[in-house]
Amino acid sequence: MAEAAGVTVPWDRGTDTFISNIDGDMVKQFGISLREFLLNPEKFASQKDVDQKAKKMVDAVDAYFENAKSGLKEEQEELAKGLENADAQTTKIDGVIQTKAALSRVPYVKPIMVDINPSNREDIFIDQYNNAIDALLAKLINTSNYVADITTTYNNHNIGSWVFSGNRTYVLTINLPESAITAIDDLQSDVDDIMNTAYQRLLLAMGK
C-alpha cells in the first residue's frame, strides 16, 4: 500500500506514481479522475454511459504502456535474447530433472500451485546448465520427497522453476536478467488488475 495526498491507497508506490502521472490526461479525455474511479467506482454509477467511458479508459491506460515499450527497441532485443536462452535452458534442465528423479524414484509433479513455508525456503538462481548444476540437481533430488515443476511462461517462452521439497525446500529458477520491458509489463499487469476490479465493481453498482 502507498499513501497519496494523505489517503492510503491499496497499491504500491510505483503504481501510485503511474496513476498520478496520467490522472490529468484521463480527466481531460473522459471527465473522470482515474484515481477516484479506482478508489470508489460506485460513486460514478449514476453517470450516463459511464461503463462505456470506463472501458475506453482501460484501453487508454493500456495504450500508455504499449507506447512506453515501443520506444525501447534495444531493451526488447536484449529481452528476446534472454528469453530464448531461458527457454532453451528450461528444456534442457527439465529433461535432466525428470530423468534423475525417475532413476531415484522421486515423484516429479506439475501442480497447480505449491504453498512453501518462507522460513524453510532457499532460492537458487542460475543462467545455464553445466557440470556443477548437474551435480547440484543430483544432490537436490536425492534429498527431496518430491520435485514440483512450477515453470512460468512469458511471451510464449518458458522460464524454468522447480521446487525440491525435503527437510528444507529449495527452489531452483532460471534467471531472467532485469529489463525495463519486464518492469513495464509487471506494472501494467498490476494496473490492469486494479482497473478490471474497479470496472466490475462499477457494473455491479449499475446493476449490470
DAHUDA-V75071 format. One record per pair of residues at least 24 apart in sequence whose ideal C-beta (glycine too) atoms are under 7 Angstrom apart, sorted by the first residue. I is the first residue (numbers start at 0). J is the second residue. D is the distance in whole Angstrom. If there is no record, write none. Layout:
BEGIN
i=I j=J d=D
i=I j=J d=D
END
This chain:
BEGIN
i=8 j=38 d=7
i=10 j=189 d=7
i=10 j=193 d=6
i=13 j=186 d=6
i=14 j=186 d=7
i=14 j=189 d=5
i=14 j=190 d=6
i=17 j=186 d=6
i=17 j=190 d=7
i=21 j=60 d=7
i=21 j=63 d=6
i=25 j=56 d=6
i=28 j=59 d=6
i=29 j=55 d=7
i=29 j=56 d=5
i=31 j=56 d=7
i=36 j=197 d=6
i=37 j=193 d=6
i=37 j=194 d=7
i=37 j=197 d=5
i=40 j=197 d=4
i=40 j=200 d=5
i=40 j=201 d=4
i=40 j=204 d=7
i=41 j=200 d=6
i=41 j=204 d=4
i=43 j=201 d=6
i=44 j=201 d=6
i=44 j=204 d=4
i=44 j=205 d=5
i=49 j=201 d=7
i=50 j=201 d=6
i=50 j=202 d=6
i=50 j=205 d=6
i=50 j=207 d=7
i=53 j=198 d=5
i=53 j=201 d=6
i=57 j=194 d=5
i=57 j=198 d=6
i=60 j=190 d=6
i=60 j=194 d=6
i=64 j=183 d=6
i=64 j=187 d=4
i=67 j=183 d=6
i=68 j=180 d=6
i=68 j=183 d=6
i=71 j=179 d=6
i=71 j=180 d=6
i=74 j=178 d=6
i=74 j=179 d=5
i=74 j=180 d=5
i=75 j=180 d=6
i=77 j=178 d=7
i=78 j=178 d=5
i=78 j=180 d=5
i=78 j=181 d=7
i=81 j=175 d=6
i=81 j=176 d=5
i=82 j=153 d=7
i=82 j=154 d=6
i=82 j=156 d=4
i=83 j=156 d=7
i=85 j=156 d=6
i=85 j=158 d=5
i=85 j=173 d=5
i=85 j=175 d=5
i=86 j=156 d=4
i=86 j=157 d=5
i=88 j=127 d=5
i=88 j=128 d=6
i=88 j=159 d=7
i=88 j=173 d=5
i=89 j=150 d=6
i=89 j=157 d=4
i=89 j=158 d=7
i=89 j=159 d=3
i=89 j=173 d=6
i=91 j=128 d=5
i=92 j=128 d=5
i=92 j=159 d=6
i=93 j=148 d=7
i=93 j=159 d=6
i=95 j=133 d=7
i=95 j=136 d=6
i=96 j=136 d=6
i=96 j=146 d=6
i=96 j=161 d=6
i=99 j=136 d=6
i=99 j=137 d=6
i=99 j=140 d=5
i=100 j=140 d=5
i=100 j=146 d=5
i=103 j=140 d=5
i=103 j=141 d=6
i=105 j=140 d=5
i=105 j=143 d=5
i=105 j=145 d=6
i=105 j=146 d=6
i=106 j=145 d=4
i=107 j=146 d=5
i=108 j=145 d=6
i=108 j=147 d=5
i=109 j=148 d=5
i=110 j=147 d=5
i=113 j=147 d=5
i=113 j=149 d=6
i=113 j=162 d=5
i=115 j=162 d=7
i=115 j=168 d=5
i=116 j=168 d=7
i=119 j=167 d=6
i=119 j=168 d=5
i=120 j=168 d=5
i=120 j=170 d=6
i=121 j=167 d=6
i=121 j=169 d=5
i=122 j=170 d=5
i=122 j=172 d=7
i=123 j=169 d=6
i=123 j=170 d=7
i=123 j=171 d=5
i=124 j=172 d=5
i=124 j=174 d=4
i=125 j=171 d=7
i=125 j=173 d=7
i=125 j=174 d=6
i=126 j=174 d=5
i=139 j=163 d=4
i=139 j=169 d=6
END
